[in-house]
Amino acid sequence: MNRYPSLPTLEMRNGSYLPMELVDVEPARVKKITDEQRALLCRYSSIAPPIYRKSIEHIRNNPNQQCFEQDPFVRAWNLNVDIHMLTVPARILPIPEIVYTDQYRVRPEGVRDPGSWELKQARFHKPTDFPAVWALINVSSLDEEVCKEFYHELTIVAQQRGIDFPPPEIYEERNANNYSPDQIVDILREMMNKNKDCGFFLVILPNNTKMRTEIYRNMKKLVK
């Protein structure tokens, strides 16, 4: 250190110093988050650009939060963080015309906000063919009548989009409260293996957050 004072090194626990190039860093052991936690993280991290910019400017101009001028690390590396954000010239591309059907088109003059428009009662230009054989698997505490109401509402939405949505050929009901998450996944696997001609499985998960998360995570592995 005395001979090469400007050499960037790492201080070890025993008080010695080693060049960075000679040190291997073990990968961080981070516990995996659940799908609900990931969705919550995305929701709170999706900040509108103007708000995001104000928060950055506030941190930069607040010496109690981040004072780069007095940061010894910044000074040692001869860095400078400007108080003003970089302004880059840009332009908004013209909005293209989007054709759903001959009767429904999205034109630039009909769009209020760039990138968003109304889709109520809009039919797809070429609706996909929904599988003739599909299954509705209910592993929640809901009864069959409630599931039928859900299916009817789903049928209405599909028809509005121009999709022929036949009733389910298969309906199976298992209350997840009477099984473990692994047993539920085993039941779903058995149903899939038994009904090879089934082109779509719609599974209604239980309301219990912990059980729903575990079943959903294992189901994703099952259908990969």
SEBANU-39735 format. One line per 3 residues: their letters; for each residue x, y, z of C-alpha. Coordinates in Angstrom, 3 decimals, always signed. Example, Ala and Ser with C-alpha at 12.3 -4.5 7.8 and 13.67 -1.06 7.14 Angstrom:
<sites>
as	+12.300/-4.500/+7.800 | +13.670/-1.060/+7.140
</sites>
This chain:
<sites>
mnr	+0.000/+0.000/+0.000 | +2.823/+2.385/+0.786 | +4.534/+1.632/-2.510
yps	+1.371/+1.864/-4.660 | -1.062/+4.140/-2.774 | -3.363/+4.623/-5.788
lpt	-3.801/+0.873/-6.451 | -7.480/-0.097/-5.907 | -7.498/-2.948/-3.413
lem	-9.884/-4.764/-1.135 | -9.371/-4.871/+2.608 | -9.743/-8.411/+3.933
rng	-11.026/-9.425/+7.356 | -7.516/-10.184/+8.587 | -6.389/-6.628/+7.762
syl	-4.489/-7.508/+4.575 | -5.064/-5.900/+1.176 | -5.496/-7.728/-2.131
pme	-5.849/-6.431/-5.709 | -9.409/-6.734/-7.010 | -8.312/-8.962/-9.898
lvd	-7.193/-11.682/-7.471 | -10.439/-11.875/-5.512 | -13.437/-14.084/-6.329
vep	-16.786/-12.886/-5.005 | -19.328/-15.538/-4.127 | -22.758/-15.012/-5.667
arv	-25.282/-13.511/-3.294 | -27.664/-15.968/-1.724 | -30.996/-14.263/-2.260
kki	-34.195/-15.917/-1.157 | -36.679/-16.222/-4.004 | -39.768/-14.072/-3.651
tde	-43.287/-15.290/-4.333 | -45.267/-14.366/-7.444 | -47.492/-12.059/-5.402
qra	-44.446/-10.318/-3.915 | -42.998/-9.930/-7.419 | -46.265/-8.400/-8.666
llc	-46.319/-6.042/-5.672 | -42.708/-5.046/-6.343 | -43.487/-4.299/-9.995
rys	-46.518/-2.238/-8.989 | -44.559/-0.016/-6.619 | -41.478/+0.236/-8.861
sia	-43.519/+1.294/-11.906 | -43.282/+5.030/-11.373 | -44.357/+7.636/-13.899
ppi	-41.290/+9.319/-15.485 | -42.090/+12.857/-14.165 | -42.436/+11.550/-10.599
yrk	-39.285/+9.440/-10.969 | -37.351/+12.471/-12.186 | -38.535/+14.632/-9.276
sie	-37.480/+11.965/-6.775 | -33.983/+11.759/-8.321 | -33.606/+15.549/-8.351
hir	-34.760/+15.723/-4.740 | -32.144/+13.177/-3.652 | -29.417/+14.924/-5.647
nnp	-30.200/+18.377/-4.233 | -30.720/+17.235/-0.642 | -27.339/+17.131/+1.175
nqq	-28.891/+15.108/+3.996 | -29.616/+12.241/+1.606 | -26.729/+12.216/-0.849
cfe	-23.909/+14.754/-0.820 | -21.607/+13.726/-3.664 | -19.318/+16.721/-3.182
qdp	-18.223/+15.407/+0.221 | -18.201/+11.724/-0.684 | -14.597/+10.472/-0.320
fvr	-15.180/+7.632/-2.777 | -16.448/+10.024/-5.467 | -13.543/+12.361/-4.793
awn	-10.992/+9.533/-4.876 | -12.118/+8.478/-8.339 | -12.316/+12.058/-9.568
lnv	-16.001/+11.776/-10.364 | -18.574/+14.525/-10.635 | -22.350/+14.140/-10.473
dih	-24.111/+17.096/-12.047 | -27.060/+18.594/-10.194 | -28.997/+18.800/-13.470
mlt	-30.248/+15.762/-15.361 | -29.108/+15.253/-18.924 | -31.591/+16.463/-21.528
vpa	-31.744/+14.343/-24.668 | -33.712/+15.589/-27.699 | -36.437/+13.153/-28.760
ril	-39.693/+12.957/-30.639 | -42.969/+11.063/-30.342 | -43.523/+8.749/-33.274
pip	-46.831/+9.227/-35.133 | -49.584/+6.870/-34.035 | -50.309/+4.150/-36.615
eiv	-53.826/+3.159/-37.584 | -54.811/-0.117/-35.916 | -57.362/-2.303/-37.717
ytd	-59.388/-4.760/-35.646 | -62.219/-5.261/-38.133 | -63.706/-3.362/-41.068
qyr	-66.125/-1.797/-38.577 | -63.603/-0.973/-35.855 | -60.380/+0.930/-36.416
vrp	-58.217/+2.999/-34.087 | -57.232/+6.219/-35.823 | -54.726/+8.799/-34.498
egv	-57.361/+11.528/-34.201 | -59.458/+9.285/-31.943 | -56.696/+8.643/-29.401
rdp	-56.636/+10.944/-26.384 | -53.480/+9.629/-24.698 | -50.535/+8.228/-26.702
gsw	-50.381/+4.459/-26.385 | -53.889/+3.918/-24.983 | -57.337/+3.613/-26.496
elk	-60.746/+2.159/-25.728 | -61.410/-1.496/-26.601 | -65.008/-1.777/-25.474
qar	-67.073/-3.931/-27.838 | -64.057/-4.332/-30.143 | -63.799/-7.586/-32.082
fhk	-60.471/-9.070/-33.117 | -59.575/-8.892/-36.796 | -59.023/-12.680/-36.977
ptd	-60.287/-14.259/-33.731 | -58.492/-17.412/-32.677 | -60.261/-20.768/-32.486
fpa	-60.813/-21.761/-28.892 | -60.290/-25.502/-28.205 | -63.476/-27.501/-28.585
vwa	-62.488/-29.627/-25.591 | -61.382/-27.781/-22.489 | -61.596/-28.264/-18.741
lin	-62.690/-26.100/-15.832 | -60.921/-27.293/-12.683 | -62.178/-25.838/-9.418
vss	-59.849/-26.314/-6.445 | -61.320/-23.435/-4.454 | -64.169/-23.372/-1.958
lde	-66.567/-21.957/-4.582 | -69.516/-24.133/-5.554 | -70.327/-25.247/-9.089
evc	-73.052/-22.625/-9.622 | -70.618/-19.757/-8.976 | -68.153/-21.319/-11.435
kef	-70.925/-21.543/-14.040 | -71.696/-17.842/-13.562 | -68.018/-17.082/-14.089
yhe	-67.986/-19.171/-17.267 | -71.091/-17.383/-18.629 | -69.467/-13.971/-18.049
lti	-66.330/-15.232/-19.774 | -68.471/-16.424/-22.695 | -70.028/-12.969/-23.094
vaq	-66.614/-11.281/-23.225 | -65.305/-13.873/-25.720 | -68.316/-13.409/-27.995
qrg	-67.824/-9.652/-27.912 | -64.313/-10.255/-29.232 | -65.584/-12.614/-31.938
idf	-64.376/-15.826/-30.260 | -66.538/-18.938/-30.284 | -66.372/-20.096/-26.681
ppp	-67.970/-23.537/-26.147 | -68.938/-24.768/-22.674 | -66.352/-26.881/-20.844
eiy	-66.405/-30.567/-21.659 | -64.800/-31.382/-18.304 | -65.635/-30.014/-14.869
eer	-63.748/-31.284/-11.831 | -64.096/-30.011/-8.299 | -61.620/-30.465/-5.442
nan	-61.585/-28.386/-2.279 | -57.924/-27.479/-1.728 | -58.558/-27.185/+2.014
nys	-58.791/-30.985/+2.115 | -55.465/-31.534/+0.336 | -51.879/-30.359/+0.493
pdq	-50.532/-28.193/-2.361 | -48.471/-31.128/-3.638 | -51.546/-33.368/-3.676
ivd	-53.494/-30.756/-5.663 | -50.709/-30.568/-8.250 | -50.635/-34.386/-8.441
ilr	-54.393/-34.366/-9.069 | -53.977/-31.782/-11.846 | -51.154/-33.809/-13.388
emm	-53.333/-36.920/-13.369 | -56.186/-35.001/-15.025 | -53.870/-33.711/-17.744
nkn	-52.465/-37.163/-18.429 | -55.957/-38.698/-18.487 | -57.383/-36.078/-20.890
kdc	-54.812/-35.832/-23.657 | -57.376/-34.385/-26.093 | -58.091/-31.447/-23.761
gff	-56.637/-28.300/-25.307 | -57.109/-25.894/-22.394 | -57.233/-26.160/-18.602
lvi	-58.743/-23.298/-16.595 | -57.949/-23.721/-12.886 | -59.706/-21.694/-10.179
lpn	-57.284/-21.446/-7.257 | -58.190/-21.249/-3.548 | -58.524/-17.959/-1.702
ntk	-55.846/-18.849/+0.866 | -52.847/-16.731/-0.146 | -50.131/-19.126/+0.999
mrt	-51.746/-22.190/-0.543 | -52.658/-20.340/-3.755 | -49.076/-19.130/-4.188
eiy	-47.589/-22.588/-3.665 | -50.073/-24.311/-5.991 | -49.547/-21.664/-8.671
rnm	-45.764/-21.958/-8.447 | -45.900/-25.753/-8.816 | -48.449/-25.504/-11.624
kkl	-46.064/-23.325/-13.630 | -43.443/-26.053/-13.363 | -46.038/-28.650/-14.349
vk	-46.980/-26.996/-17.657 | -43.437/-26.090/-18.756
</sites>
